[in-house]
Amino acid sequence: MQSEQWQLLQTYPDQTALQIAATVLQQQQIEIFIQPDQPIAGLDLGGRLYVRPNLHEHAQQVLSQAAVTDAELEALALSSPAPKDV
């Protein structure tokens, strides 16, 4: 990743929040790049979400106006693998 091609949009604390934001942006045809945090066994770590610099402001607007429906949350929850017991 070259820094002039991508601009940091947001850092997320967990994969669920990161994937929701990524999906919302992709539905608006906004190209994204995800840099996941280094995995640590038993922890749900997030990562950083990048967009093209010319779409940064638009991406911020999209995320600020995005309302996640219960159906979307349910679909995401059902598609994710169940957490492992530690």
C-alpha positions, 0 to 999 in steps of 0.5 A: 500500500502506498500512502499517496494512494490510500487515506486512513478513514477510520480505525475500528476496535473489532471485526464486526464494526470494520466489516459493517463499515466496509460493506456500507462503503462497498455498496456505494461503490467506494473502493476500500482497503482494509489493514487488519490488526495483528491477530492475537488468539482469543481476541476479536481485533479490528483494523484500519479502513482506508479509501482513496483520497479523492473519496475520503470526504464522501466516505465520511458522509456515507458512514455518518448517514448510514443506518444499519438495520436489524436485518443487516445486523442479523445477516452479518451475525449469521454469516460470521463464524461463532466465536471459539470458547477460550 
